């Protein structure tokens, strides 16, 4: 079980360092991917630090976790609602009836009384 907690700590370190590097190099913008990596990394460090009794590291990573969590929540609340694009309505130019082929005459939309 000790090995699992060590792997957790190293995975957290890798996540946080990779997030920092990719933002610093301009490969990604500091958005949800960056914050999610920091959230994961801080959780891993909290677990690892607690098991090792490294309380300054735990306290720092609790703050790091809270900052990332609040940032993710704010990003989620700022995203506009998804716009669903409707399929275009295809109106045939001609219809075939029992009396033959006739053109389709579209009806104009009613105009509201603007008085």
C-alpha positions in Angstrom: 0.0 0.0 0.0 2.9 2.3 0.7 4.0 2.0 -3.0 0.5 3.1 -4.1 0.8 6.4 -2.0 4.3 7.0 -3.4 3.0 6.6 -7.0 0.1 8.9 -6.1 2.6 11.6 -4.9 4.8 11.3 -8.0 1.7 11.3 -10.3 0.6 14.5 -8.6 4.0 16.1 -9.1 4.0 15.1 -12.8 0.5 16.5 -13.3 1.3 19.9 -11.7 4.7 20.2 -13.4 3.3 19.3 -16.8 0.4 21.8 -16.4 2.8 24.6 -15.4 5.2 23.8 -18.3 2.5 23.6 -21.0 1.0 27.0 -19.9 4.5 28.6 -19.5 5.5 27.4 -22.9 2.3 28.7 -24.4 1.2 25.3 -25.6 -2.2 25.6 -23.8 -4.1 28.5 -22.2 -4.7 28.5 -18.5 -8.2 27.1 -18.7 -10.0 24.0 -17.5 -7.2 21.6 -18.5 -4.7 23.5 -16.5 -7.0 23.8 -13.5 -8.0 20.2 -13.6 -4.3 19.1 -13.6 -3.7 21.3 -10.6 -6.7 20.0 -8.8 -5.6 16.4 -9.4 -2.0 17.1 -8.4 -3.0 18.9 -5.2 -5.2 16.0 -4.2 -2.4 13.6 -4.8 0.0 15.7 -2.8 -2.5 16.1 0.1 -2.8 12.3 0.3 1.0 11.7 0.1 1.8 14.5 2.5 -0.8 13.4 5.0 0.7 9.9 5.0 4.2 11.2 5.5 3.2 13.8 8.1 4.4 16.7 5.8 2.0 19.2 7.2 3.3 22.4 5.5 3.0 20.6 2.1 -0.5 19.4 3.1 -1.6 23.0 4.0 -0.1 24.4 0.8 -1.9 21.8 -1.3 -5.2 22.3 0.4 -5.0 26.0 -0.6 -3.9 25.0 -4.1 -6.9 22.6 -4.3 -9.3 25.3 -3.2 -7.9 27.8 -5.7 -8.2 25.3 -8.6 -11.7 24.1 -7.5 -13.1 27.7 -7.3 -11.5 28.6 -10.6 -13.1 25.5 -12.3 -16.5 26.4 -10.8 -16.2 29.9 -12.0 -15.2 28.8 -15.5 -18.2 26.4 -15.6 -20.6 29.2 -14.5 -19.2 31.6 -17.1 -19.7 29.3 -20.1 -22.7 30.2 -22.2 -25.4 27.7 -22.7 -24.8 25.4 -25.6 -26.5 26.4 -28.7 -28.1 23.6 -30.6 -28.1 24.1 -34.3 -31.3 22.9 -36.0 -31.2 20.9 -39.2 -32.3 23.1 -42.1 -35.8 22.6 -43.3 -35.9 21.5 -46.9 -39.0 22.6 -48.7 -39.5 21.0 -52.1 -39.9 23.5 -54.9 -42.6 21.3 -56.5 -45.0 18.7 -55.2 -46.7 15.9 -57.1 -50.4 15.5 -56.5 -53.1 13.5 -58.3 -53.7 16.5 -60.6 -50.0 16.7 -61.6 -46.9 18.5 -60.5 -47.4 22.0 -59.0 -45.1 24.6 -57.6 -45.0 25.1 -53.9 -45.9 28.6 -52.9 -44.5 29.5 -49.5 -46.8 31.4 -47.2 -45.3 34.5 -45.7 -45.0 34.8 -41.9 -47.8 36.9 -40.4 -46.7 40.4 -39.5 -47.5 41.6 -36.0 -49.6 44.8 -35.6 -47.1 47.5 -34.9 -49.6 50.2 -34.1 
